[in-house]
Amino acid sequence: MNKKNFYQHPNAIVETSNIGSGSRIWAFSHILPGAKIGTDCNICDGVFIENDVSIGDRVTIKNGVQVWDGLTLEDDVFVGPNATFTNDPFPRSKKNLESVSRTVVRSGASIGANATILPGVNIGSNSMIAAGSVVTRDVPPNAIVKGNPAQITGYGTTQKSSTVSVDRKSIGQPRNLVVAGAKLYQMPLIEDIRGALICGEVNQHLPFDPMRFFVVFDVPSKEVRGEHAHKELHEFLICLRGSCAVALDDGVSREEVVLDAPTIGLHVPPKLWRVHYKYSPDAILLSLCSDIYKAEDYIRDYDQFVEYVRSLK
């Protein structure tokens, strides 16, 4: 690449020639010879970039960040001021690593000021790391995480998003959600002095003939389940006790539903990415499925899911 195609502040040290056109390297930054930096990047004051580093296009790295060997920042990543990356899980003075842990920040992700990223993690596309967070394990695509250790507190947007809070006794007829094909159902509730009963019949309260069921319970509240899509299988979810949230994504729109009563049924059709999280300690989630378990029906990588749904259009 031609050095004349990017801007270098007179007080910056740039030892690599692998910098794309339109990028800007500001004062007191130091970039070592092996680093690769894409086009239209903004490397702010006081940034240090080591050799075994790959930085994509349109990446912003704010003041006071060190980018060590083993780190990849894909396109459109934002790194806030004084965020800290690490590449050695057990650092010792004067003991060099034979190989460094690889850390990848996927396209569109944002890392807030003073966040710390432990070595070897994968930060998913379009995720958001809150300021001051300590990331100790992989972050799913679109997730919003914060705290020490960082935990998922929500999910970001694709092109559209919304959160649905359901009145457990006023759903009425099946209600269409923003994401394609998903619906909320009101399950019949029968109450008397002996207690309460919930029931459902196929073709009236259940949108398909169940072939399998499973129950999820005793989930630590910080944990996330789901994180997959199906090619053909339908799911019907009811939280029998406690509560949990289900984030749905069709590749264009995103919607989150809180299931907090056994009167609420959620139909999740095929070709939707789903994440279950925010489990209460007493949550019991029932899943009715339209088919037996088939591993080949699952899509477990979000980027592959997006490619799959786009290929169907």
C-alpha positions in Angstrom: 0.0 0.0 0.0 1.2 3.5 -0.7 2.0 5.6 2.4 0.8 8.7 0.5 -2.7 7.5 0.6 -3.1 7.9 4.4 -2.5 10.7 6.9 0.4 10.4 9.4 0.8 13.0 12.1 4.4 14.3 12.3 4.6 12.9 15.9 3.4 9.4 15.0 5.8 6.5 14.4 4.6 4.3 11.6 6.8 1.3 10.7 4.4 -0.6 8.6 3.5 0.0 4.9 0.3 -2.0 5.2 -2.1 0.8 5.8 -5.1 1.4 3.6 -6.1 4.7 1.8 -7.9 7.3 3.8 -6.8 6.1 7.2 -5.5 8.6 9.8 -2.7 8.0 12.3 -2.6 10.7 15.0 0.1 12.0 17.3 2.2 9.8 19.5 0.8 6.6 18.0 3.3 3.8 17.3 2.6 1.1 14.8 5.1 -1.8 14.4 6.2 -3.2 11.0 4.0 -6.4 10.8 0.7 -4.7 11.5 -2.0 -4.5 8.9 -4.5 -1.7 8.9 -7.4 -1.3 6.4 -8.9 1.8 4.7 -10.6 4.8 6.4 -9.4 3.9 9.9 -9.0 6.4 12.6 -6.1 5.6 15.0 -6.1 8.3 17.7 -3.4 9.8 19.9 -1.2 7.5 22.0 -2.2 4.2 20.4 0.3 1.3 20.2 -0.2 -1.4 17.7 2.1 -4.5 17.7 3.1 -6.8 14.8 0.7 -9.7 14.7 -2.4 -7.5 14.4 -5.0 -7.3 11.7 -7.3 -4.3 11.6 -10.1 -4.1 9.0 -11.7 -1.1 7.3 -13.4 1.9 9.0 -12.1 0.9 12.4 -11.8 3.6 15.1 -9.3 3.2 18.0 -9.5 6.0 20.5 -6.8 7.4 22.7 -4.6 5.3 25.0 -5.3 1.8 23.6 -2.7 -0.9 23.1 -3.4 -3.5 20.4 -1.2 -6.5 21.1 -0.1 -9.5 19.0 -2.8 -12.0 18.3 -5.6 -9.5 17.9 -8.0 -9.1 15.0 -10.4 -6.2 14.7 -12.8 -6.7 11.8 -14.5 -4.0 9.8 -16.4 -1.1 11.5 -15.2 -1.9 15.0 -15.1 0.9 17.6 -12.6 0.7 20.5 -13.2 3.4 23.2 -10.5 5.3 25.1 -8.1 3.3 27.3 -9.8 -0.1 26.6 -7.3 -2.9 27.4 -6.7 -6.0 25.4 -4.6 -8.9 26.8 -3.0 -11.9 25.1 -1.4 -13.8 27.9 -3.6 -15.6 30.4 -0.7 -16.1 32.9 1.8 -13.3 32.5 5.2 -13.5 34.1 8.0 -11.0 34.0 10.7 -11.9 31.5 8.9 -15.0 30.3 7.9 -14.7 26.7 5.0 -16.7 25.2 5.7 -19.4 22.6 2.3 -18.5 21.1 -0.2 -15.8 22.0 -4.0 -16.3 22.5 -6.0 -15.2 19.5 -8.7 -12.6 20.2 -11.2 -11.6 17.5 -13.6 -8.6 17.6 -16.1 -9.2 14.9 -17.5 -6.6 12.5 -19.5 -3.7 13.9 -18.8 -4.5 17.5 -18.2 -1.6 20.0 -16.0 -1.7 23.1 -16.6 1.0 25.7 -14.0 3.1 27.5 -11.8 1.3 30.0 -13.2 -2.1 29.2 -10.8 -5.1 29.7 -10.8 -7.9 27.2 -9.2 -11.1 28.4 -7.2 -13.3 26.0 -8.7 -15.7 23.6 -12.3 -14.4 23.5 -14.5 -13.9 20.4 -16.6 -10.7 20.5 -19.6 -11.2 18.2 -20.6 -9.0 15.4 -22.6 -5.8 16.3 -22.2 -6.5 20.1 -21.7 -3.7 22.6 -19.3 -3.9 25.5 -20.2 -1.4 28.2 -17.6 1.0 29.6 -15.5 -0.5 32.4 -16.6 -4.1 31.7 -14.3 -7.1 32.1 -14.9 -9.6 29.3 -13.9 -13.1 30.4 -15.6 -15.3 27.7 -17.1 -15.1 24.3 -19.8 -12.5 23.6 -22.7 -13.5 21.2 -23.5 -11.4 18.2 -25.7 -8.4 18.9 -25.4 -8.9 22.7 -25.0 -6.0 25.1 -22.8 -6.9 28.1 -21.6 -5.1 31.2 -20.1 -5.7 34.6 -17.2 -7.6 36.0 -17.3 -10.3 34.8 -19.4 -9.0 31.9 -22.9 -10.5 31.6 -25.6 -10.1 29.0 -28.1 -7.5 29.8 -29.8 -7.1 26.5 -29.5 -7.4 22.7 -28.8 -4.7 20.2 -30.6 -4.0 17.0 -30.5 -5.3 13.4 -32.5 -2.9 11.3 -35.6 -2.9 13.6 -36.1 -3.9 17.2 -38.7 -3.8 19.9 -39.4 -5.3 23.3 -42.7 -6.9 24.1 -44.1 -6.9 27.6 -47.2 -9.1 27.7 -50.3 -8.7 29.7 -50.8 -12.3 30.8 -54.6 -12.1 30.6 -55.3 -9.8 27.6 -53.6 -11.4 24.5 -56.9 -12.6 23.0 -56.3 -14.0 19.5 -52.8 -15.0 18.4 -50.7 -11.9 18.0 -48.2 -11.4 15.3 -44.7 -10.2 16.3 -42.4 -8.0 14.3 -40.1 -10.9 13.4 -41.4 -13.0 10.5 -43.9 -15.7 11.5 -43.5 -15.5 15.3 -46.8 -15.3 17.3 -48.0 -15.0 20.9 -50.9 -17.2 22.1 -53.1 -16.9 25.2 -53.4 -20.3 26.8 -56.8 -21.2 28.5 -56.7 -20.7 32.2 -59.1 -22.5 34.4 -59.2 -21.5 38.1 -61.4 -22.5 41.1 -61.0 -23.1 44.8 -58.8 -26.2 44.0 -56.2 -24.3 42.1 -55.4 -23.4 38.5 -55.0 -25.4 35.3 -53.6 -24.5 31.9 -54.5 -26.5 28.8 -54.0 -26.4 25.1 -55.3 -28.3 22.0 -53.7 -28.8 18.6 -55.1 -26.5 15.9 -56.7 -24.2 18.4 -54.0 -23.2 21.0 -51.1 -25.1 19.5 -50.0 -24.2 15.9 -48.6 -27.7 15.2 -48.6 -31.3 16.3 -45.9 -31.7 19.0 -43.5 -34.6 18.4 -41.1 -33.9 21.2 -40.8 -31.8 24.3 -38.0 -30.7 26.7 -37.9 -28.7 29.9 -35.2 -26.2 30.9 -34.8 -25.4 34.6 -32.2 -24.5 37.3 -30.5 -22.1 34.9 -28.1 -19.6 36.6 -29.6 -16.2 35.8 -26.4 -15.0 34.0 -26.4 -17.9 31.6 -27.7 -17.8 28.0 -29.4 -20.7 26.2 -30.7 -21.1 22.7 -28.4 -19.3 20.4 -29.5 -21.2 17.3 -32.0 -21.3 14.5 -33.8 -24.2 12.9 -34.3 -24.9 9.2 -37.6 -26.7 9.5 -38.5 -27.2 13.1 -41.2 -25.2 14.9 -41.1 -24.5 18.7 -43.8 -23.5 21.1 -42.4 -22.1 24.4 -44.3 -21.7 27.7 -42.6 -20.5 30.9 -44.4 -22.7 33.5 -42.9 -21.0 36.5 -40.8 -17.8 37.0 -39.8 -15.9 33.9 -37.3 -15.6 31.1 -36.8 -13.5 28.0 -36.6 -14.7 24.4 -34.8 -12.6 21.8 -35.9 -13.4 18.3 -34.1 -12.3 15.1 -35.1 -13.0 11.4 -32.0 -11.4 10.0 -33.6 -8.0 9.5 -35.8 -7.3 12.6 -35.3 -8.2 16.2 -37.9 -8.5 19.0 -37.6 -9.6 22.6 -40.5 -11.2 24.5 -40.8 -11.7 28.3 -42.4 -15.0 29.2 -43.6 -14.7 32.8 -46.8 -16.7 33.1 -48.0 -20.1 31.9 -50.8 -18.4 30.1 -48.4 -17.0 27.5 -47.3 -19.3 24.6 -44.7 -18.2 22.0 -44.6 -19.8 18.6 -41.1 -19.7 17.1 -41.2 -20.9 13.5 -38.2 -22.1 11.5 -35.6 -19.7 10.1 -35.6 -17.5 13.3 -32.5 -17.1 15.5 -33.5 -17.3 19.2 -31.7 -16.6 22.4 -33.2 -17.4 25.9 -31.8 -15.4 28.8 -32.7 -13.4 31.9 -33.9 -16.5 33.6 -35.3 -16.0 37.1 -33.9 -18.6 39.6 -37.2 -20.5 39.7 -37.8 -20.5 35.9 -39.1 -23.6 34.3 -39.4 -23.3 30.5 -41.3 -25.9 28.4 -40.5 -26.4 24.8 -42.9 -28.3 22.5 -41.3 -29.2 19.1 -42.7 -30.2 15.8 -40.2 -33.0 15.1 -37.7 -35.3 16.8 -34.1 -34.1 17.5 -32.1 -33.7 14.2 -28.7 -32.2 14.5 -28.6 -31.3 10.8 -31.7 -29.0 11.3 -29.7 -26.7 13.6 -27.8 -23.5 12.6 -25.6 -22.6 15.5 -23.5 -19.8 14.1 -25.2 -16.4 13.7 -23.3 -15.3 10.6 -24.2 -18.6 8.9 -27.8 -18.0 9.9 -27.8 -14.6 8.3 -26.3 -16.0 5.1 -28.8 -18.8 5.1 -31.9 -16.6 5.3 -30.5 -14.3 2.7 -30.0 -17.2 0.3 -33.7 -18.0 0.6 -34.8 -14.6 -0.8 
